[in-house]
Amino acid sequence: MTQDMKRALYFLFPASLLLGGCFHTDNYNVQPQPQLYEFAEDFNNNARNWAFYDAGNNAEAQITGGLLKYTYYPSGSGSNTVAINTGARLNSDFTIQTSIRNNNAMGLVFGVSPSSYGYSFFIDPNGYFAVYDEGDASHAPQTIINWTASGAIGSGWNDLELEQQNGYWTGYCNGTQLFTISARPFYGSQIGYILLDHTTGYADYLYVQWWE
C-alpha cells in the first residue's frame, strides 16, 4: 500500500465516524404538559337533569327562564343539595364560577358523591359567607370558616368563584378574595348548589375548568 493510499484511508475513517454521529439519538423523558378542560352550563334546558321534586322535604329544582330555580322549605331545619357530574378532575387545579342570588343562604357545593356530601361555600343576602365540610350520612357538617361578614357580598346577584391551586382553596365574591385555606381531600367529583332551609335561590350559569 502506497503512502497516498494510507493517507486516504486515514482521513476517510474518521469522517465516517463523524457522519454516523449526526444520526445518534437519545430517549428523553419529557413530562407532558397539563391540558385544560372546561364544563359550561347556561340553564337553558334540563339536558343534564338538574330538575327534581322532593315532596317529603318540600325541595324542588327547575329550569325556568334561563335560570336554575331552587327551593327548600322543610318543616324543620337542615340543608339540601343538587349536584351533577361535570367530568371535572378535582384532584388537580381547578376553578368553579357561578352567579347566584337567594333570600336566605345558598352556596356552591363541590366534591359530592353518593357517600359524601362534599364541601360548601355559602353566602347570604346580609353580606356573610361560610365554608363547611358537609360530612356524610354518618358525620354531621363541620365548620371550616364560620359565618364572616364581607362588604363584597351584595343583596342581589353575586358572582362566586372557587379556585384550587397548589394545594390551596381561594374563594372570591364579585372579584374580591374572601379566603384562602388549605385544600381538603375529595371523596367525590360532583358539583352543584346547596341551600339552607327556608331558602329560594337562583343560579344563572355554572362554569368549571380544570387541568389534567
C-alpha positions in Angstrom: 0.0 0.0 0.0 1.4 3.4 -1.0 1.7 6.3 1.4 -1.1 8.1 -0.6 -3.5 5.2 -0.1 -2.7 5.1 3.7 -3.3 8.8 3.9 -6.7 8.5 2.1 -7.9 5.7 4.4 -6.7 7.7 7.5 -8.9 10.6 6.6 -11.9 8.5 5.4 -12.3 6.5 8.6 -12.7 9.5 11.0 -15.0 11.1 8.6 -17.4 8.1 8.6 -17.5 8.3 12.5 -18.4 11.9 12.3 -21.2 11.2 9.8 -22.6 8.5 12.0 -22.7 10.8 14.9 -25.1 13.1 13.2 -27.8 10.3 13.5 -27.2 9.5 17.1 -30.4 9.9 19.2 -31.3 9.6 22.9 -34.6 9.0 24.5 -35.6 11.9 26.7 -38.2 11.6 29.5 -40.2 14.7 28.7 -43.2 15.2 31.0 -46.4 16.1 29.1 -47.9 19.5 29.8 -51.3 19.5 31.6 -54.3 20.0 29.3 -57.1 22.5 30.1 -60.7 21.1 30.2 -64.0 23.0 30.5 -67.6 22.5 31.5 -70.3 25.1 30.9 -74.0 25.2 32.0 -76.3 28.1 31.0 -79.5 26.5 32.3 -81.4 26.9 29.1 -82.7 23.4 29.3 -82.7 20.4 31.6 -80.4 18.2 29.5 -78.1 17.5 32.5 -81.0 16.5 34.8 -80.9 19.3 37.4 -84.6 19.3 37.9 -86.2 17.3 40.7 -89.1 17.4 43.1 -89.0 16.0 46.7 -92.4 16.4 48.3 -91.3 14.9 51.6 -88.6 17.6 52.1 -90.5 20.3 50.2 -87.5 20.7 47.9 -87.6 21.4 44.2 -85.2 22.5 41.4 -86.4 23.5 38.0 -85.1 25.2 34.9 -87.0 28.4 34.1 -86.2 31.5 32.0 -82.6 30.6 31.6 -82.1 30.1 35.3 -81.9 27.3 37.8 -84.6 28.0 40.4 -84.1 26.0 43.6 -86.3 26.0 46.7 -86.1 24.2 50.1 -88.9 24.8 52.7 -88.9 21.8 55.1 -90.9 21.6 58.3 -87.6 21.5 60.2 -84.1 22.6 59.6 -81.2 21.4 57.5 -79.7 21.7 54.1 -80.5 20.4 50.6 -78.1 19.7 47.7 -78.5 19.4 44.0 -75.2 18.3 42.2 -74.3 16.7 38.9 -71.2 15.1 37.4 -69.4 17.7 35.4 -66.4 15.5 34.5 -64.1 17.7 36.5 -60.9 16.2 38.0 -60.9 17.8 41.4 -57.6 16.3 42.4 -55.9 18.7 40.0 -56.0 22.5 39.9 -59.5 23.8 39.0 -61.7 26.9 39.0 -65.5 26.9 39.6 -67.5 30.1 38.7 -71.2 30.8 39.1 -73.7 33.7 39.6 -76.4 33.2 42.3 -78.9 35.1 44.4 -81.1 33.9 47.3 -83.3 35.1 50.1 -81.5 33.2 53.0 -78.4 31.1 52.4 -77.2 29.4 49.2 -73.8 28.3 48.0 -71.6 26.2 45.8 -71.2 22.6 46.7 -68.3 20.5 45.3 -66.7 17.1 45.9 -70.1 15.4 46.3 -70.6 11.7 45.8 -73.2 9.0 46.8 -71.2 8.6 50.0 -70.0 12.1 50.7 -71.9 15.4 50.9 -68.7 17.3 49.8 -67.8 20.9 50.8 -69.8 24.1 50.6 -69.1 27.8 50.0 -72.1 29.7 51.3 -73.2 33.3 51.1 -76.3 35.1 52.4 -78.0 38.4 51.3 -76.9 40.1 54.5 -73.2 40.1 53.4 -71.9 36.9 55.2 -70.0 33.9 53.9 -69.1 30.5 55.3 -67.3 27.3 54.3 -68.3 23.8 55.6 -67.3 20.2 55.3 -70.7 18.8 54.7 -69.9 15.4 56.1 -71.8 12.3 55.1 -74.6 10.0 56.3 -72.6 9.2 59.5 -70.9 12.5 60.1 -72.5 15.9 60.7 -71.3 19.0 58.9 -68.1 20.6 60.3 -67.3 24.3 60.1 -64.2 25.2 58.2 -64.8 29.0 58.1 -67.6 30.3 60.3 -70.0 33.0 59.1 -67.9 36.1 58.3 -69.0 39.5 57.1 -67.7 40.9 53.8 -68.6 44.1 52.0 -68.0 42.4 48.7 -71.3 40.4 49.1 -74.4 42.1 47.8 -78.1 41.5 48.4 -78.9 40.6 44.8 -76.9 38.7 42.3 -73.3 37.7 43.3 -70.6 36.1 41.3 -68.8 33.4 43.2 -65.5 31.8 42.3 -63.7 28.9 44.0 -60.1 28.1 42.9 -57.9 25.2 43.8 -54.2 25.9 43.1 -51.0 24.5 44.6 -52.8 22.8 47.4 -55.0 25.8 48.5 -58.6 26.8 48.1 -59.3 30.5 47.4 -62.8 31.9 47.4 -63.9 35.1 45.7 -67.2 37.1 45.6 -67.6 39.7 42.9 -63.9 39.7 42.2 -62.9 40.2 45.8 -60.9 37.5 47.6 -62.8 36.3 50.7 -60.5 33.5 52.0 -57.5 31.2 51.3 -57.3 27.9 53.1 -55.5 24.6 52.7 -57.3 22.2 50.3 -59.1 19.2 51.8 -59.3 15.7 50.4 -62.1 14.8 48.0 -64.3 11.7 48.0 -66.4 12.7 45.0 -66.4 14.9 42.0 -69.9 16.2 41.6 -70.6 20.0 41.6 -73.7 22.0 42.2 -75.6 24.0 44.8 -76.7 23.8 48.4 -79.5 25.6 50.3 -80.1 26.1 53.9 -83.7 25.5 55.0 -86.3 28.1 54.0 -84.4 29.4 51.0 -85.3 30.2 47.4 -82.2 30.5 45.3 -81.3 31.1 41.7 -78.3 30.3 39.5 -77.6 31.9 36.2 -74.6 29.8 35.0 -72.0 27.3 36.1 -68.6 27.2 34.6 -65.8 24.8 35.6 -62.3 24.5 34.2 -59.5 22.1 35.3 -56.2 20.7 34.2 -55.1 17.1 33.9 
